[in-house]
């Protein structure tokens, strides 16, 4: 894992660059458009700081590249590799989904549902499955991951989100100080 300070610096640089690029395309933005621009540029900046090494970062890039309005910003932030990443993630997710479905069917056939099954273990298993499904829905690209990868990617994603929040807090604080003390 890289130094958190360098991740924050790289994120801030790419985020501000993305915001400038997006605002130069549209001069008069509504509040909703501004919100979308901030979120999109933050997501792309965060994903690009990971150098496309994690599944969640590739999923964020692929999702942004699918949207016609954000294709230009995606290409600018990520460079020429954005289309290749989007295509590779799309192909990867489809083949993994098929493999995953086959494994689920195989496991379901193999499960022997006997009456002596302990109720507590059944409830615990269902609870774990429910929470795993929820976690997969929260993590970009998580629905295509196995449980071990899901935990690793989630930890990495949380660390990146934490860095993103800290940078944004510093940015807001600096903006407020500039407004209160113009010089």
C-alpha positions as CSV (number, residue, x, y, z in Angstrom):
1,X,0.0,0.0,0.0
2,X,1.3,3.4,-0.9
3,X,1.8,6.2,1.5
4,X,-1.5,7.8,2.4
5,X,-0.1,11.4,2.1
6,X,1.0,10.7,-1.5
7,X,-2.5,9.2,-2.3
8,X,-4.1,12.3,-0.9
9,X,-1.9,14.6,-2.9
10,X,-2.5,12.7,-6.1
11,X,-6.2,12.6,-5.5
12,X,-6.4,16.3,-4.8
13,X,-4.4,17.1,-8.0
14,X,-6.6,14.9,-10.2
15,X,-9.9,15.9,-8.5
16,X,-9.2,19.7,-9.0
17,X,-8.1,19.0,-12.6
18,X,-11.2,17.1,-13.3
19,X,-13.4,19.8,-11.8
20,X,-11.7,22.4,-13.9
21,X,-12.1,20.3,-17.0
22,X,-15.8,19.6,-16.3
23,X,-16.6,23.3,-15.5
24,X,-14.8,24.5,-18.7
25,X,-17.2,22.3,-20.8
26,X,-20.3,23.8,-19.1
27,X,-20.3,27.4,-18.1
28,X,-23.7,27.7,-16.4
29,X,-24.4,24.6,-14.3
30,X,-27.4,23.9,-12.1
31,X,-26.9,22.7,-8.5
32,X,-27.6,19.1,-9.6
33,X,-25.1,19.4,-12.4
34,X,-22.5,20.7,-10.0
35,X,-23.2,17.9,-7.6
36,X,-22.8,15.3,-10.4
37,X,-19.5,17.0,-11.5
38,X,-18.0,16.9,-8.0
39,X,-19.0,13.2,-7.5
40,X,-17.9,12.1,-11.0
41,X,-14.5,13.9,-10.8
42,X,-13.9,12.6,-7.2
43,X,-14.8,9.0,-8.2
44,X,-12.5,9.2,-11.3
45,X,-9.7,10.8,-9.3
46,X,-10.0,8.2,-6.6
47,X,-10.0,5.4,-9.1
48,X,-7.1,6.7,-11.0
49,X,-4.9,7.1,-7.9
50,X,-5.2,3.3,-7.5
51,X,-3.6,2.9,-11.0
52,X,-6.4,0.6,-12.1
53,X,-5.0,-2.2,-9.8
54,X,-8.2,-2.9,-7.9
55,X,-11.6,-4.2,-9.2
56,X,-13.5,-1.4,-7.6
57,X,-11.4,1.3,-9.3
58,X,-11.9,-0.5,-12.7
59,X,-15.7,-0.7,-12.0
60,X,-15.9,3.1,-11.2
61,X,-14.0,3.8,-14.5
62,X,-16.2,1.5,-16.5
63,X,-19.4,3.0,-15.0
64,X,-18.2,6.5,-15.8
65,X,-17.1,5.6,-19.3
66,X,-20.6,4.2,-20.1
67,X,-22.3,7.5,-19.4
68,X,-22.2,9.7,-22.6
69,X,-21.9,12.9,-20.6
70,X,-18.9,11.8,-18.6
71,X,-17.0,10.1,-21.4
72,X,-14.9,13.2,-22.2
73,X,-14.0,13.7,-18.5
74,X,-13.1,10.0,-18.1
75,X,-10.8,10.2,-21.2
76,X,-9.1,13.4,-19.9
77,X,-8.6,12.1,-16.3
78,X,-7.5,8.6,-17.3
79,X,-5.8,9.2,-20.6
80,X,-6.0,6.8,-23.5
81,X,-6.2,3.7,-21.4
82,X,-9.8,4.5,-20.2
83,X,-11.5,2.7,-23.1
84,X,-9.2,-0.4,-22.7
85,X,-10.0,-0.5,-18.9
86,X,-13.7,-0.2,-19.5
87,X,-13.7,-3.0,-22.1
88,X,-11.5,-5.3,-20.0
89,X,-13.7,-4.8,-16.9
90,X,-16.9,-5.4,-18.9
91,X,-15.5,-8.7,-20.3
92,X,-14.1,-9.7,-17.0
93,X,-17.3,-9.1,-15.1
94,X,-19.4,-11.1,-17.6
95,X,-17.2,-14.2,-17.6
96,X,-16.9,-14.1,-13.8
97,X,-20.7,-13.8,-13.4
98,X,-21.2,-16.9,-15.6
99,X,-18.6,-18.8,-13.6
100,X,-20.1,-17.6,-10.3
101,X,-23.6,-18.7,-11.3
102,X,-22.4,-22.1,-12.2
103,X,-20.6,-22.5,-8.9
104,X,-23.8,-21.4,-7.0
105,X,-25.9,-23.9,-8.9
106,X,-23.3,-26.7,-8.2
107,X,-23.2,-25.8,-4.4
108,X,-27.0,-25.7,-4.2
109,X,-27.3,-29.1,-5.7
110,X,-24.6,-30.5,-3.3
111,X,-26.3,-29.1,-0.2
112,X,-27.9,-31.9,1.7
113,X,-30.9,-30.5,3.6
114,X,-31.4,-32.9,6.4
115,X,-33.8,-32.4,9.4
116,X,-31.0,-32.5,11.9
117,X,-29.6,-29.2,10.7
118,X,-28.9,-26.9,13.5
119,X,-31.2,-23.9,13.4
120,X,-28.6,-21.5,14.8
121,X,-26.1,-22.3,12.1
122,X,-28.8,-21.9,9.5
123,X,-29.7,-18.4,10.8
124,X,-26.0,-17.4,11.0
125,X,-25.3,-18.6,7.5
126,X,-28.3,-16.6,6.1
127,X,-27.2,-13.6,8.0
128,X,-23.7,-13.8,6.6
129,X,-25.1,-14.3,3.1
130,X,-27.4,-11.3,3.5
131,X,-24.6,-9.1,4.7
132,X,-22.3,-10.3,2.0
133,X,-24.9,-9.5,-0.7
134,X,-25.3,-6.0,0.9
135,X,-21.6,-5.4,0.9
136,X,-21.3,-6.6,-2.7
137,X,-24.0,-4.0,-3.7
138,X,-22.1,-1.2,-1.9
139,X,-18.7,-1.9,-3.4
140,X,-18.3,-0.8,-7.1
141,X,-17.9,-4.1,-9.1
142,X,-18.5,-6.1,-5.9
143,X,-21.3,-8.2,-7.3
144,X,-18.7,-10.1,-9.4
145,X,-16.2,-10.8,-6.6
146,X,-15.7,-13.9,-4.4
147,X,-15.8,-13.5,-0.7
148,X,-12.0,-13.3,-0.1
149,X,-11.6,-10.7,-2.9
150,X,-14.6,-8.8,-1.6
151,X,-13.0,-8.3,1.9
152,X,-9.7,-7.2,0.4
153,X,-11.2,-4.8,-2.1
154,X,-13.6,-3.4,0.6
155,X,-10.7,-2.6,2.9
156,X,-8.8,-0.9,0.1
157,X,-12.0,1.0,-1.0
158,X,-12.6,2.2,2.6
159,X,-9.0,3.4,2.9
160,X,-9.4,5.3,-0.4
161,X,-12.8,6.8,0.7
162,X,-11.3,7.9,4.0
163,X,-8.4,9.7,2.1
164,X,-11.0,11.3,-0.2
165,X,-13.1,12.5,2.7
166,X,-10.0,14.0,4.5
167,X,-8.9,15.8,1.3
168,X,-12.4,17.2,0.8
169,X,-12.7,18.4,4.4
170,X,-9.3,20.2,4.0
171,X,-10.5,21.7,0.8
172,X,-13.8,23.0,2.4
173,X,-11.8,24.4,5.4
174,X,-9.4,26.2,3.1
175,X,-12.3,27.6,1.0
176,X,-14.1,28.9,4.1
177,X,-10.9,30.5,5.3
178,X,-10.4,32.2,1.9
179,X,-14.0,33.5,2.1
180,X,-13.6,34.8,5.7
181,X,-10.2,36.3,5.2
182,X,-9.8,37.6,1.6
183,X,-6.4,39.2,1.1
